[in-house]
């Protein structure tokens, strides 16, 4: 009887788990964007001194995003994970002019009951948190969320 090579067995197991361990993509919050509501600015730091990194994952349980708040010298201050709504990024019915084809795109992400709308303006490793009332209305998000 043939024996399965241990390396092949590991690869088969990892493929069955999906991409839950490896980010699909990673972005950094634009310096001019506000922090997502689920983060509080540490009292000893200013907005200019912190960065937020967001990584998207596809897991068997659905699409998720993990956000990491880092302070000076890239020291991790906080990390949260949330769920992404739907199966793909959302596009507006009538996109604004001045953007590349397919942009802007949006992700509705909820962390611990708090929902934020993430905006991608072009194909780049940058994201924004949007408060644009027209965008929120089209996406069905109220400011109370």
N, CA, C and O atoms as a GROMACS GRO file, in nm:
protein
  580
    1UNK      N    1   0.085  -0.118   0.000
    1UNK     CA    2   0.000   0.000   0.000
    1UNK      C    3   0.090   0.124   0.000
    1UNK      O    4   0.194   0.125   0.065
    2UNK      N    5   0.048   0.225  -0.072
    2UNK     CA    6   0.126   0.348  -0.082
    2UNK      C    7   0.104   0.435   0.042
    2UNK      O    8  -0.006   0.440   0.098
    3UNK      N    9   0.210   0.504   0.082
    3UNK     CA   10   0.201   0.595   0.197
    3UNK      C   11   0.200   0.737   0.145
    3UNK      O   12   0.272   0.770   0.051
    4UNK      N   13   0.119   0.820   0.205
    4UNK     CA   14   0.110   0.961   0.167
    4UNK      C   15   0.225   1.037   0.231
    4UNK      O   16   0.247   1.028   0.352
    5UNK      N   17   0.297   1.112   0.151
    5UNK     CA   18   0.410   1.191   0.201
    5UNK      C   19   0.358   1.294   0.302
    5UNK      O   20   0.257   1.358   0.275
    6UNK      N   21   0.423   1.312   0.419
    6UNK     CA   22   0.376   1.406   0.521
    6UNK      C   23   0.359   1.549   0.469
    6UNK      O   24   0.266   1.619   0.510
    7UNK      N   25   0.447   1.594   0.381
    7UNK     CA   26   0.435   1.729   0.326
    7UNK      C   27   0.308   1.748   0.245
    7UNK      O   28   0.244   1.852   0.251
    8UNK      N   29   0.272   1.645   0.168
    8UNK     CA   30   0.149   1.650   0.088
    8UNK      C   31   0.029   1.652   0.182
    8UNK      O   32  -0.068   1.725   0.157
    9UNK      N   33   0.034   1.576   0.287
    9UNK     CA   34  -0.076   1.573   0.384
    9UNK      C   35  -0.096   1.711   0.448
    9UNK      O   36  -0.210   1.755   0.464
   10UNK      N   37   0.012   1.777   0.482
   10UNK     CA   38   0.004   1.911   0.541
   10UNK      C   39  -0.059   2.008   0.441
   10UNK      O   40  -0.146   2.087   0.477
   11UNK      N   41  -0.015   2.003   0.316
   11UNK     CA   42  -0.070   2.091   0.213
   11UNK      C   43  -0.218   2.067   0.191
   11UNK      O   44  -0.294   2.162   0.174
   12UNK      N   45  -0.261   1.943   0.191
   12UNK     CA   46  -0.403   1.911   0.175
   12UNK      C   47  -0.483   1.967   0.292
   12UNK      O   48  -0.590   2.025   0.272
   13UNK      N   49  -0.433   1.949   0.413
   13UNK     CA   50  -0.503   2.002   0.531
   13UNK      C   51  -0.514   2.154   0.527
   13UNK      O   52  -0.620   2.210   0.556
   14UNK      N   53  -0.405   2.221   0.490
   14UNK     CA   54  -0.407   2.368   0.482
   14UNK      C   55  -0.504   2.416   0.375
   14UNK      O   56  -0.571   2.517   0.394
   15UNK      N   57  -0.511   2.346   0.263
   15UNK     CA   58  -0.602   2.388   0.156
   15UNK      C   59  -0.747   2.372   0.200
   15UNK      O   60  -0.833   2.450   0.158
   16UNK      N   61  -0.775   2.273   0.283
   16UNK     CA   62  -0.912   2.255   0.333
   16UNK      C   63  -0.952   2.364   0.431
   16UNK      O   64  -1.070   2.396   0.444
   17UNK      N   65  -0.854   2.421   0.500
   17UNK     CA   66  -0.883   2.528   0.595
   17UNK      C   67  -0.910   2.661   0.526
   17UNK      O   68  -0.964   2.753   0.588
   18UNK      N   69  -0.874   2.674   0.401
   18UNK     CA   70  -0.894   2.799   0.329
   18UNK      C   71  -0.784   2.899   0.360
   18UNK      O   72  -0.676   2.862   0.407
   19UNK      N   73  -0.813   3.024   0.332
   19UNK     CA   74  -0.713   3.130   0.346
   19UNK      C   75  -0.727   3.204   0.478
   19UNK      O   76  -0.686   3.320   0.489
   20UNK      N   77  -0.783   3.141   0.577
   20UNK     CA   78  -0.808   3.206   0.705
   20UNK      C   79  -0.684   3.247   0.781
   20UNK      O   80  -0.691   3.331   0.870
   21UNK      N   81  -0.570   3.189   0.746
   21UNK     CA   82  -0.447   3.222   0.818
   21UNK      C   83  -0.366   3.330   0.747
   21UNK      O   84  -0.280   3.394   0.808
   22UNK      N   85  -0.393   3.350   0.620
   22UNK     CA   86  -0.315   3.443   0.540
   22UNK      C   87  -0.405   3.554   0.488
   22UNK      O   88  -0.510   3.525   0.432
   23UNK      N   89  -0.366   3.681   0.505
   23UNK     CA   90  -0.453   3.788   0.457
   23UNK      C   91  -0.465   3.788   0.305
   23UNK      O   92  -0.369   3.762   0.233
   24UNK      N   93  -0.586   3.818   0.260
   24UNK     CA   94  -0.611   3.835   0.117
   24UNK      C   95  -0.540   3.961   0.069
   24UNK      O   96  -0.480   3.963  -0.038
   25UNK      N   97  -0.549   4.066   0.151
   25UNK     CA   98  -0.483   4.194   0.120
   25UNK      C   99  -0.471   4.275   0.249
   25UNK      O  100  -0.544   4.253   0.345
   26UNK      N  101  -0.377   4.370   0.248
   26UNK     CA  102  -0.351   4.453   0.366
   26UNK      C  103  -0.341   4.599   0.322
   26UNK      O  104  -0.284   4.630   0.218
   27UNK      N  105  -0.399   4.688   0.404
   27UNK     CA  106  -0.406   4.831   0.374
   27UNK      C  107  -0.368   4.912   0.497
   27UNK      O  108  -0.373   4.861   0.609
   28UNK      N  109  -0.331   5.037   0.475
   28UNK     CA  110  -0.303   5.130   0.585
   28UNK      C  111  -0.401   5.246   0.577
   28UNK      O  112  -0.431   5.295   0.468
   29UNK      N  113  -0.450   5.289   0.692
   29UNK     CA  114  -0.543   5.401   0.699
   29UNK      C  115  -0.474   5.529   0.654
   29UNK      O  116  -0.363   5.560   0.699
   30UNK      N  117  -0.539   5.603   0.565
   30UNK     CA  118  -0.484   5.730   0.516
   30UNK      C  119  -0.463   5.824   0.636
   30UNK      O  120  -0.549   5.831   0.724
   31UNK      N  121  -0.352   5.895   0.639
   31UNK     CA  122  -0.324   5.984   0.753
   31UNK      C  123  -0.433   6.090   0.776
   31UNK      O  124  -0.456   6.132   0.889
   32UNK      N  125  -0.500   6.132   0.668
   32UNK     CA  126  -0.604   6.234   0.682
   32UNK      C  127  -0.741   6.178   0.722
   32UNK      O  128  -0.834   6.254   0.746
   33UNK      N  129  -0.753   6.046   0.730
   33UNK     CA  130  -0.879   5.983   0.768
   33UNK      C  131  -0.889   5.972   0.920
   33UNK      O  132  -0.789   5.959   0.990
   34UNK      N  133  -1.012   5.978   0.969
   34UNK     CA  134  -1.031   5.959   1.113
   34UNK      C  135  -1.012   5.812   1.148
   34UNK      O  136  -1.017   5.724   1.062
   35UNK      N  137  -0.991   5.787   1.278
   35UNK     CA  138  -0.980   5.649   1.326
   35UNK      C  139  -1.118   5.583   1.323
   35UNK      O  140  -1.219   5.651   1.342
   36UNK      N  141  -1.123   5.452   1.300
   36UNK     CA  142  -1.251   5.381   1.315
   36UNK      C  143  -1.302   5.397   1.458
   36UNK      O  144  -1.222   5.408   1.552
   37UNK      N  145  -1.434   5.396   1.476
   37UNK     CA  146  -1.496   5.420   1.607
   37UNK      C  147  -1.456   5.319   1.713
   37UNK      O  148  -1.462   5.348   1.832
   38UNK      N  149  -1.415   5.201   1.672
   38UNK     CA  150  -1.381   5.100   1.773
   38UNK      C  151  -1.243   5.120   1.833
   38UNK      O  152  -1.203   5.044   1.922
   39UNK      N  153  -1.169   5.221   1.787
   39UNK     CA  154  -1.040   5.254   1.848
   39UNK      C  155  -1.048   5.388   1.919
   39UNK      O  156  -1.113   5.481   1.872
   40UNK      N  157  -0.982   5.395   2.033
   40UNK     CA  158  -0.965   5.522   2.104
   40UNK      C  159  -0.819   5.561   2.093
   40UNK      O  160  -0.730   5.477   2.106
   41UNK      N  161  -0.796   5.687   2.070
   41UNK     CA  162  -0.660   5.738   2.060
   41UNK      C  163  -0.596   5.732   2.199
   41UNK      O  164  -0.650   5.790   2.293
   42UNK      N  165  -0.482   5.664   2.214
   42UNK     CA  166  -0.415   5.663   2.344
   42UNK      C  167  -0.385   5.806   2.387
   42UNK      O  168  -0.343   5.888   2.305
   43UNK      N  169  -0.404   5.839   2.515
   43UNK     CA  170  -0.390   5.977   2.560
   43UNK      C  171  -0.252   6.039   2.535
   43UNK      O  172  -0.240   6.160   2.522
   44UNK      N  173  -0.150   5.956   2.530
   44UNK     CA  174  -0.015   6.009   2.512
   44UNK      C  175   0.022   6.029   2.365
   44UNK      O  176   0.131   6.077   2.334
   45UNK      N  177  -0.070   5.992   2.274
   45UNK     CA  178  -0.039   6.001   2.131
   45UNK      C  179  -0.138   6.090   2.057
   45UNK      O  180  -0.254   6.105   2.098
   46UNK      N  181  -0.092   6.149   1.948
   46UNK     CA  182  -0.180   6.227   1.860
   46UNK      C  183  -0.220   6.138   1.742
   46UNK      O  184  -0.160   6.032   1.721
   47UNK      N  185  -0.320   6.181   1.666
   47UNK     CA  186  -0.362   6.106   1.547
   47UNK      C  187  -0.244   6.087   1.451
   47UNK      O  188  -0.230   5.981   1.390
   48UNK      N  189  -0.160   6.188   1.438
   48UNK     CA  190  -0.046   6.181   1.347
   48UNK      C  191   0.058   6.078   1.391
   48UNK      O  192   0.142   6.036   1.310
   49UNK      N  193   0.054   6.037   1.517
   49UNK     CA  194   0.154   5.943   1.570
   49UNK      C  195   0.109   5.798   1.566
   49UNK      O  196   0.185   5.708   1.603
   50UNK      N  197  -0.014   5.773   1.522
   50UNK     CA  198  -0.064   5.636   1.518
   50UNK      C  199  -0.093   5.594   1.374
   50UNK      O  200  -0.121   5.676   1.288
   51UNK      N  201  -0.084   5.464   1.353
   51UNK     CA  202  -0.122   5.407   1.225
   51UNK      C  203  -0.222   5.296   1.249
   51UNK      O  204  -0.224   5.233   1.354
   52UNK      N  205  -0.306   5.272   1.149
   52UNK     CA  206  -0.400   5.161   1.154
   52UNK      C  207  -0.378   5.078   1.029
   52UNK      O  208  -0.379   5.129   0.917
   53UNK      N  209  -0.357   4.949   1.049
   53UNK     CA  210  -0.342   4.855   0.940
   53UNK      C  211  -0.465   4.766   0.938
   53UNK      O  212  -0.512   4.721   1.043
   54UNK      N  213  -0.517   4.740   0.819
   54UNK     CA  214  -0.634   4.654   0.803
   54UNK      C  215  -0.598   4.541   0.709
   54UNK      O  216  -0.541   4.564   0.602
   55UNK      N  217  -0.631   4.419   0.748
   55UNK     CA  218  -0.609   4.302   0.662
   55UNK      C  219  -0.742   4.231   0.640
   55UNK      O  220  -0.818   4.209   0.734
   56UNK      N  221  -0.768   4.196   0.515
   56UNK     CA  222  -0.888   4.121   0.479
   56UNK      C  223  -0.855   3.973   0.475
   56UNK      O  224  -0.748   3.932   0.428
   57UNK      N  225  -0.949   3.891   0.525
   57UNK     CA  226  -0.934   3.746   0.526
   57UNK      C  227  -1.060   3.683   0.468
   57UNK      O  228  -1.170   3.737   0.480
   58UNK      N  229  -1.042   3.568   0.407
   58UNK     CA  230  -1.156   3.485   0.366
   58UNK      C  231  -1.145   3.358   0.446
   58UNK      O  232  -1.050   3.281   0.432
   59UNK      N  233  -1.245   3.336   0.532
   59UNK     CA  234  -1.244   3.219   0.619
   59UNK      C  235  -1.365   3.132   0.586
   59UNK      O  236  -1.458   3.179   0.520
   60UNK      N  237  -1.366   3.008   0.631
   60UNK     CA  238  -1.485   2.924   0.607
   60UNK      C  239  -1.612   2.987   0.664
   60UNK      O  240  -1.722   2.962   0.613
   61UNK      N  241  -1.598   3.068   0.769
   61UNK     CA  242  -1.715   3.131   0.831
   61UNK      C  243  -1.757   3.260   0.761
   61UNK      O  244  -1.862   3.316   0.793
   62UNK      N  245  -1.678   3.308   0.664
   62UNK     CA  246  -1.714   3.429   0.591
   62UNK      C  247  -1.596   3.525   0.579
   62UNK      O  248  -1.484   3.494   0.619
   63UNK      N  249  -1.624   3.642   0.524
   63UNK     CA  250  -1.520   3.744   0.503
   63UNK      C  251  -1.502   3.825   0.631
   63UNK      O  252  -1.600   3.868   0.692
   64UNK      N  253  -1.379   3.846   0.670
   64UNK     CA  254  -1.350   3.922   0.792
   64UNK      C  255  -1.240   4.025   0.764
   64UNK      O  256  -1.174   4.022   0.661
   65UNK      N  257  -1.224   4.116   0.860
   65UNK     CA  258  -1.117   4.216   0.854
   65UNK      C  259  -1.059   4.229   0.994
   65UNK      O  260  -1.132   4.228   1.093
   66UNK      N  261  -0.928   4.241   1.000
   66UNK     CA  262  -0.859   4.263   1.127
   66UNK      C  263  -0.789   4.398   1.119
   66UNK      O  264  -0.720   4.428   1.022
   67UNK      N  265  -0.809   4.479   1.222
   67UNK     CA  266  -0.751   4.613   1.230
   67UNK      C  267  -0.651   4.617   1.345
   67UNK      O  268  -0.679   4.569   1.455
   68UNK      N  269  -0.535   4.675   1.320
   68UNK     CA  270  -0.433   4.688   1.422
   68UNK      C  271  -0.396   4.836   1.437
   68UNK      O  272  -0.357   4.900   1.340
   69UNK      N  273  -0.409   4.888   1.558
   69UNK     CA  274  -0.370   5.024   1.591
   69UNK      C  275  -0.229   5.019   1.649
   69UNK      O  276  -0.204   4.947   1.746
   70UNK      N  277  -0.139   5.095   1.590
   70UNK     CA  278   0.000   5.098   1.638
   70UNK      C  279   0.040   5.240   1.669
   70UNK      O  280   0.000   5.335   1.602
   71UNK      N  281   0.121   5.253   1.773
   71UNK     CA  282   0.171   5.384   1.812
   71UNK      C  283   0.311   5.407   1.759
   71UNK      O  284   0.351   5.351   1.657
   72UNK      N  285   0.383   5.490   1.830
   72UNK     CA  286   0.519   5.521   1.787
   72UNK      C  287   0.604   5.394   1.780
   72UNK      O  288   0.585   5.302   1.859
   73UNK      N  289   0.694   5.391   1.688
   73UNK     CA  290   0.784   5.278   1.664
   73UNK      C  291   0.708   5.150   1.629
   73UNK      O  292   0.757   5.040   1.650
   74UNK      N  293   0.586   5.168   1.574
   74UNK     CA  294   0.502   5.056   1.528
   74UNK      C  295   0.467   4.956   1.637
   74UNK      O  296   0.446   4.838   1.609
   75UNK      N  297   0.462   5.002   1.763
   75UNK     CA  298   0.424   4.915   1.874
   75UNK      C  299   0.272   4.898   1.873
   75UNK      O  300   0.198   4.997   1.876
   76UNK      N  301   0.225   4.773   1.867
   76UNK     CA  302   0.082   4.745   1.861
   76UNK      C  303   0.015   4.788   1.991
   76UNK      O  304   0.054   4.747   2.100
   77UNK      N  305  -0.088   4.873   1.978
   77UNK     CA  306  -0.163   4.923   2.092
   77UNK      C  307  -0.293   4.846   2.110
   77UNK      O  308  -0.334   4.817   2.223
   78UNK      N  309  -0.360   4.813   1.997
   78UNK     CA  310  -0.488   4.743   2.003
   78UNK      C  311  -0.510   4.667   1.873
   78UNK      O  312  -0.455   4.703   1.768
   79UNK      N  313  -0.592   4.562   1.880
   79UNK     CA  314  -0.627   4.487   1.761
   79UNK      C  315  -0.770   4.437   1.776
   79UNK      O  316  -0.809   4.388   1.881
   80UNK      N  317  -0.849   4.451   1.668
   80UNK     CA  318  -0.987   4.403   1.668
   80UNK      C  319  -1.014   4.334   1.535
   80UNK      O  320  -0.947   4.360   1.434
   81UNK      N  321  -1.113   4.245   1.536
   81UNK     CA  322  -1.155   4.179   1.413
   81UNK      C  323  -1.304   4.195   1.397
   81UNK      O  324  -1.378   4.200   1.496
   82UNK      N  325  -1.349   4.204   1.272
   82UNK     CA  326  -1.491   4.221   1.246
   82UNK      C  327  -1.532   4.146   1.121
   82UNK      O  328  -1.449   4.088   1.051
   83UNK      N  329  -1.662   4.147   1.094
   83UNK     CA  330  -1.716   4.079   0.978
   83UNK      C  331  -1.747   4.180   0.868
   83UNK      O  332  -1.788   4.293   0.894
   84UNK      N  333  -1.727   4.135   0.745
   84UNK     CA  334  -1.758   4.217   0.628
   84UNK      C  335  -1.893   4.174   0.575
   84UNK      O  336  -1.924   4.055   0.569
   85UNK      N  337  -1.975   4.272   0.536
   85UNK     CA  338  -2.107   4.244   0.484
   85UNK      C  339  -2.097   4.201   0.337
   85UNK      O  340  -2.023   4.260   0.259
   86UNK      N  341  -2.172   4.098   0.302
   86UNK     CA  342  -2.180   4.054   0.164
   86UNK      C  343  -2.063   3.969   0.120
   86UNK      O  344  -1.977   3.930   0.199
   87UNK      N  345  -2.064   3.941  -0.010
   87UNK     CA  346  -1.963   3.852  -0.067
   87UNK      C  347  -1.853   3.924  -0.143
   87UNK      O  348  -1.754   3.863  -0.182
   88UNK      N  349  -1.870   4.055  -0.162
   88UNK     CA  350  -1.771   4.132  -0.238
   88UNK      C  351  -1.784   4.280  -0.203
   88UNK      O  352  -1.883   4.320  -0.142
   89UNK      N  353  -1.685   4.360  -0.242
   89UNK     CA  354  -1.695   4.505  -0.217
   89UNK      C  355  -1.819   4.563  -0.286
   89UNK      O  356  -1.867   4.510  -0.386
   90UNK      N  357  -1.870   4.672  -0.231
   90UNK     CA  358  -1.990   4.736  -0.282
   90UNK      C  359  -1.951   4.858  -0.365
   90UNK      O  360  -1.862   4.934  -0.329
   91UNK      N  361  -2.019   4.874  -0.477
   91UNK     CA  362  -2.000   4.990  -0.563
   91UNK      C  363  -2.128   5.072  -0.562
   91UNK      O  364  -2.237   5.015  -0.550
   92UNK      N  365  -2.117   5.204  -0.573
   92UNK     CA  366  -2.234   5.290  -0.578
   92UNK      C  367  -2.304   5.274  -0.713
   92UNK      O  368  -2.240   5.246  -0.814
   93UNK      N  369  -2.438   5.293  -0.713
   93UNK     CA  370  -2.513   5.285  -0.839
   93UNK      C  371  -2.466   5.390  -0.937
   93UNK      O  372  -2.454   5.364  -1.057
   94UNK      N  373  -2.439   5.510  -0.887
   94UNK     CA  374  -2.387   5.617  -0.970
   94UNK      C  375  -2.258   5.666  -0.906
   94UNK      O  376  -2.260   5.754  -0.820
   95UNK      N  377  -2.144   5.609  -0.948
   95UNK     CA  378  -2.018   5.649  -0.885
   95UNK      C  379  -1.981   5.793  -0.918
   95UNK      O  380  -2.012   5.841  -1.027
   96UNK      N  381  -1.916   5.862  -0.827
   96UNK     CA  382  -1.873   5.999  -0.853
   96UNK      C  383  -1.767   6.002  -0.963
   96UNK      O  384  -1.695   5.904  -0.984
   97UNK      N  385  -1.757   6.114  -1.031
   97UNK     CA  386  -1.656   6.126  -1.136
   97UNK      C  387  -1.519   6.150  -1.073
   97UNK      O  388  -1.508   6.188  -0.957
   98UNK      N  389  -1.416   6.127  -1.153
   98UNK     CA  390  -1.280   6.152  -1.107
   98UNK      C  391  -1.211   6.033  -1.045
   98UNK      O  392  -1.097   6.045  -0.999
   99UNK      N  393  -1.277   5.918  -1.044
   99UNK     CA  394  -1.217   5.796  -0.988
   99UNK      C  395  -1.187   5.698  -1.100
   99UNK      O  396  -1.252   5.701  -1.204
  100UNK      N  397  -1.088   5.610  -1.079
  100UNK     CA  398  -1.062   5.506  -1.179
  100UNK      C  399  -1.183   5.413  -1.192
  100UNK      O  400  -1.265   5.404  -1.100
  101UNK      N  401  -1.194   5.345  -1.304
  101UNK     CA  402  -1.303   5.249  -1.325
  101UNK      C  403  -1.307   5.148  -1.211
  101UNK      O  404  -1.205   5.092  -1.173
  102UNK      N  405  -1.427   5.125  -1.158
  102UNK     CA  406  -1.444   5.029  -1.049
  102UNK      C  407  -1.428   5.088  -0.910
  102UNK      O  408  -1.444   5.018  -0.810
  103UNK      N  409  -1.397   5.216  -0.903
  103UNK     CA  410  -1.376   5.282  -0.774
  103UNK      C  411  -1.462   5.407  -0.767
  103UNK      O  412  -1.500   5.461  -0.871
  104UNK      N  413  -1.494   5.454  -0.648
  104UNK     CA  414  -1.458   5.396  -0.518
  104UNK      C  415  -1.538   5.269  -0.492
  104UNK      O  416  -1.646   5.248  -0.548
  105UNK      N  417  -1.484   5.185  -0.405
  105UNK     CA  418  -1.556   5.067  -0.358
  105UNK      C  419  -1.562   5.074  -0.206
  105UNK      O  420  -1.480   5.140  -0.142
  106UNK      N  421  -1.659   5.003  -0.151
  106UNK     CA  422  -1.686   5.015  -0.008
  106UNK      C  423  -1.699   4.877   0.057
  106UNK      O  424  -1.743   4.781  -0.007
  107UNK      N  425  -1.662   4.870   0.181
  107UNK     CA  426  -1.684   4.753   0.265
  107UNK      C  427  -1.756   4.800   0.390
  107UNK      O  428  -1.716   4.898   0.453
  108UNK      N  429  -1.862   4.731   0.426
  108UNK     CA  430  -1.934   4.758   0.551
  108UNK      C  431  -1.882   4.656   0.651
  108UNK      O  432  -1.900   4.535   0.634
  109UNK      N  433  -1.818   4.706   0.757
  109UNK     CA  434  -1.752   4.617   0.854
  109UNK      C  435  -1.805   4.647   0.994
  109UNK      O  436  -1.813   4.762   1.037
  110UNK      N  437  -1.842   4.540   1.064
  110UNK     CA  438  -1.894   4.553   1.200
  110UNK      C  439  -1.800   4.484   1.298
  110UNK      O  440  -1.766   4.367   1.282
  111UNK      N  441  -1.760   4.560   1.400
  111UNK     CA  442  -1.675   4.509   1.507
  111UNK      C  443  -1.747   4.534   1.638
  111UNK      O  444  -1.776   4.649   1.673
  112UNK      N  445  -1.777   4.428   1.711
  112UNK     CA  446  -1.844   4.438   1.842
  112UNK      C  447  -1.968   4.528   1.836
  112UNK      O  448  -1.989   4.610   1.925
  113UNK      N  449  -2.049   4.511   1.733
  113UNK     CA  450  -2.174   4.586   1.720
  113UNK      C  451  -2.161   4.726   1.662
  113UNK      O  452  -2.262   4.793   1.644
  114UNK      N  453  -2.040   4.771   1.633
  114UNK     CA  454  -2.017   4.904   1.578
  114UNK      C  455  -1.982   4.889   1.429
  114UNK      O  456  -1.888   4.819   1.393
  115UNK      N  457  -2.060   4.957   1.344
  115UNK     CA  458  -2.042   4.946   1.200
  115UNK      C  459  -1.972   5.068   1.144
  115UNK      O  460  -2.005   5.182   1.178
  116UNK      N  461  -1.875   5.044   1.059
  116UNK     CA  462  -1.803   5.150   0.986
  116UNK      C  463  -1.807   5.117   0.838
  116UNK      O  464  -1.818   5.001   0.799
  117UNK      N  465  -1.797   5.221   0.755
  117UNK     CA  466  -1.789   5.203   0.610
  117UNK      C  467  -1.646   5.238   0.568
  117UNK      O  468  -1.599   5.349   0.589
  118UNK      N  469  -1.581   5.140   0.508
  118UNK     CA  470  -1.444   5.155   0.460
  118UNK      C  471  -1.448   5.187   0.312
  118UNK      O  472  -1.520   5.123   0.235
  119UNK      N  473  -1.371   5.286   0.272
  119UNK     CA  474  -1.368   5.330   0.132
  119UNK      C  475  -1.231   5.303   0.072
  119UNK      O  476  -1.128   5.333   0.131
  120UNK      N  477  -1.233   5.245  -0.048
  120UNK     CA  478  -1.112   5.227  -0.128
  120UNK      C  479  -1.129   5.317  -0.251
  120UNK      O  480  -1.221   5.296  -0.330
  121UNK      N  481  -1.042   5.415  -0.267
  121UNK     CA  482  -1.056   5.514  -0.374
  121UNK      C  483  -0.989   5.474  -0.504
  121UNK      O  484  -1.026   5.523  -0.611
  122UNK      N  485  -0.893   5.389  -0.496
  122UNK     CA  486  -0.821   5.339  -0.614
  122UNK      C  487  -0.744   5.214  -0.574
  122UNK      O  488  -0.741   5.178  -0.456
  123UNK      N  489  -0.682   5.149  -0.670
  123UNK     CA  490  -0.606   5.029  -0.639
  123UNK      C  491  -0.473   5.072  -0.577
  123UNK      O  492  -0.375   5.098  -0.647
  124UNK      N  493  -0.472   5.078  -0.445
  124UNK     CA  494  -0.354   5.118  -0.368
  124UNK      C  495  -0.368   5.061  -0.228
  124UNK      O  496  -0.479   5.023  -0.190
  125UNK      N  497  -0.262   5.054  -0.151
  125UNK     CA  498  -0.269   4.994  -0.018
  125UNK      C  499  -0.316   5.093   0.090
  125UNK      O  500  -0.266   5.092   0.202
  126UNK      N  501  -0.411   5.179   0.054
  126UNK     CA  502  -0.462   5.283   0.144
  126UNK      C  503  -0.614   5.266   0.156
  126UNK      O  504  -0.680   5.231   0.059
  127UNK      N  505  -0.667   5.291   0.276
  127UNK     CA  506  -0.813   5.293   0.294
  127UNK      C  507  -0.853   5.414   0.376
  127UNK      O  508  -0.771   5.477   0.442
  128UNK      N  509  -0.982   5.445   0.370
  128UNK     CA  510  -1.040   5.560   0.440
  128UNK      C  511  -1.164   5.514   0.514
  128UNK      O  512  -1.229   5.418   0.474
  129UNK      N  513  -1.197   5.582   0.624
  129UNK     CA  514  -1.324   5.563   0.692
  129UNK      C  515  -1.412   5.678   0.641
  129UNK      O  516  -1.375   5.795   0.654
  130UNK      N  517  -1.528   5.645   0.584
  130UNK     CA  518  -1.611   5.750   0.526
  130UNK      C  519  -1.730   5.785   0.614
  130UNK      O  520  -1.791   5.700   0.677
  131UNK      N  521  -1.760   5.915   0.616
  131UNK     CA  522  -1.878   5.968   0.684
  131UNK      C  523  -1.967   6.041   0.584
  131UNK      O  524  -2.060   6.111   0.624
  132UNK      N  525  -1.939   6.024   0.454
  132UNK     CA  526  -2.015   6.094   0.350
  132UNK      C  527  -2.163   6.054   0.360
  132UNK      O  528  -2.197   5.938   0.341
  133UNK      N  529  -2.252   6.152   0.391
  133UNK     CA  530  -2.393   6.119   0.411
  133UNK      C  531  -2.458   6.053   0.289
  133UNK      O  532  -2.543   5.965   0.305
  134UNK      N  533  -2.421   6.094   0.168
  134UNK     CA  534  -2.480   6.035   0.047
  134UNK      C  535  -2.439   5.888   0.033
  134UNK      O  536  -2.520   5.804  -0.003
  135UNK      N  537  -2.314   5.858   0.062
  135UNK     CA  538  -2.264   5.721   0.054
  135UNK      C  539  -2.333   5.636   0.161
  135UNK      O  540  -2.382   5.527   0.132
  136UNK      N  541  -2.336   5.685   0.283
  136UNK     CA  542  -2.399   5.610   0.392
  136UNK      C  543  -2.545   5.583   0.362
  136UNK      O  544  -2.595   5.473   0.388
  137UNK      N  545  -2.616   5.683   0.307
  137UNK     CA  546  -2.759   5.665   0.274
  137UNK      C  547  -2.777   5.558   0.167
  137UNK      O  548  -2.864   5.472   0.180
  138UNK      N  549  -2.696   5.562   0.061
  138UNK     CA  550  -2.708   5.461  -0.045
  138UNK      C  551  -2.677   5.321   0.006
  138UNK      O  552  -2.736   5.223  -0.039
  139UNK      N  553  -2.585   5.313   0.100
  139UNK     CA  554  -2.549   5.182   0.156
  139UNK      C  555  -2.642   5.136   0.268
  139UNK      O  556  -2.629   5.025   0.320
  140UNK      N  557  -2.738   5.223   0.307
  140UNK     CA  558  -2.834   5.188   0.411
  140UNK      C  559  -2.777   5.193   0.551
  140UNK      O  560  -2.822   5.121   0.640
  141UNK      N  561  -2.677   5.277   0.571
  141UNK     CA  562  -2.614   5.291   0.703
  141UNK      C  563  -2.659   5.422   0.766
  141UNK      O  564  -2.646   5.528   0.705
  142UNK      N  565  -2.712   5.414   0.887
  142UNK     CA  566  -2.750   5.536   0.958
  142UNK      C  567  -2.635   5.579   1.050
  142UNK      O  568  -2.554   5.496   1.091
  143UNK      N  569  -2.628   5.705   1.080
  143UNK     CA  570  -2.522   5.755   1.169
  143UNK      C  571  -2.531   5.695   1.308
  143UNK      O  572  -2.432   5.697   1.382
  144UNK      N  573  -2.645   5.642   1.346
  144UNK     CA  574  -2.661   5.581   1.478
  144UNK      C  575  -2.582   5.451   1.491
  144UNK      O  576  -2.552   5.406   1.602
  145UNK      N  577  -2.547   5.389   1.375
  145UNK     CA  578  -2.471   5.261   1.381
  145UNK      C  579  -2.336   5.285   1.433
  145UNK      O  580  -2.257   5.191   1.446
   0.00000   0.00000   0.00000
